[in-house]
C-alpha cells in the first residue's frame, strides 16, 4: 500500500499533527487551513512574500480563535509555497507543539529529534 505524502514522515517523527490527505497547494491558493491539537490552535495559509507566495504557519494557545487572540501570543513561521513547504510547516507545528504544549514524554521526543 502506498503511503501518503506525510504518513511516512509522521511515523518516523512521532508527530501529533497529521495532515496527510487533508491539505494541498490548490486548496491553500483559495483558503486558509485551521486546526487544533489539544490546547494549541494552528493555521496554514498563503501569504504574499517578497519573492512570491509563501506558506505561513501560525500557532497560538486555545481556546480562542486567531482573530481574538492577542498578537503577542501568536507565533509565525514561513515556508516555501509547495508540497515540501507543507511538510516543513507541519514539522514546525509539531515541534512547536512538543516544545510548548506536549507532555514530558512528547517534549523529550521533540528534543531527541532536534539533535
C-alpha positions in Angstrom: 0.0 0.0 0.0 1.4 3.4 -1.0 1.9 5.8 1.9 0.6 9.4 1.7 2.9 12.4 1.4 3.2 12.9 5.1 2.4 9.5 6.5 5.9 8.1 6.5 7.3 11.3 8.0 4.7 11.3 10.7 5.5 7.7 11.7 9.3 8.4 11.8 9.0 11.5 13.9 6.1 10.5 16.2 4.2 13.7 15.3 0.9 14.7 16.8 -0.4 16.8 13.9 -1.1 14.7 10.8 -2.5 16.5 7.8 -1.9 13.6 5.3 -4.6 13.9 2.6 -6.1 17.0 4.1 -4.1 19.8 2.8 -2.8 20.6 -0.7 -1.4 23.6 -2.6 -4.5 24.1 -4.7 -6.6 24.3 -1.5 -4.2 26.8 0.1 -4.4 29.0 -3.0 -8.1 29.6 -2.2 -8.4 29.4 1.6 -6.8 29.1 5.0 -6.4 25.7 6.8 -7.1 25.8 10.5 -6.9 23.1 13.2 -6.0 22.4 16.7 -4.0 19.8 18.7 -5.3 19.7 22.3 -4.8 23.2 23.7 -2.8 24.6 20.7 -4.6 26.1 17.7 -2.9 26.5 14.3 -3.3 27.6 10.8 -1.5 27.3 7.4 -2.2 29.9 4.7 -0.8 31.6 1.6 0.8 34.9 2.1 2.5 37.3 -0.4 6.2 37.2 0.2 9.0 39.5 -1.1 9.8 36.9 -3.8 6.4 35.4 -4.4 3.9 33.5 -2.4 4.9 31.7 0.8 3.2 29.4 3.2 2.7 30.9 6.6 2.1 28.7 9.6 0.9 30.1 12.8 0.3 28.6 16.3 -1.4 30.1 19.3 -2.9 28.9 22.6 -6.6 28.0 22.6 -9.4 28.2 23.2 -9.9 31.4 21.3 -9.8 31.9 17.5 -7.0 33.7 15.7 -8.8 37.0 15.3 -9.4 37.5 19.0 -6.1 36.2 20.4 -3.6 38.8 21.4 -0.8 39.2 18.8 2.0 38.6 21.3 0.6 35.0 21.9 0.8 34.1 18.2 4.0 32.5 16.7 4.6 32.5 12.9 7.0 30.8 10.5 7.2 31.0 6.7 7.9 28.2 4.3 8.1 27.6 0.5 4.7 27.5 -1.2 4.9 23.9 -2.4 4.5 20.4 -1.0 7.8 20.5 0.7 6.7 23.7 2.4 3.6 22.0 3.7 5.7 19.1 5.1 8.1 21.6 6.7 5.2 23.6 8.1 3.6 20.5 9.7 7.0 19.6 11.1 7.4 23.1 12.6 3.9 22.9 14.1 4.7 19.5 15.7 8.0 20.7 17.1 6.3 23.9 18.4 3.6 21.8 20.0 6.1 19.4 21.5 8.2 22.2 23.0 5.3 24.3 24.3 2.3 22.1 24.9 3.4 18.4 25.0 3.7 16.0 27.8 7.1 15.5 29.3 7.5 12.4 27.1 6.5 14.4 24.0 8.9 17.2 24.9 11.7 14.6 25.3 10.9 13.1 21.9 11.0 16.7 20.4 14.4 17.3 21.9 15.8 14.0 20.6 14.6 14.8 17.0 16.3 18.2 17.1 19.7 16.6 17.8 
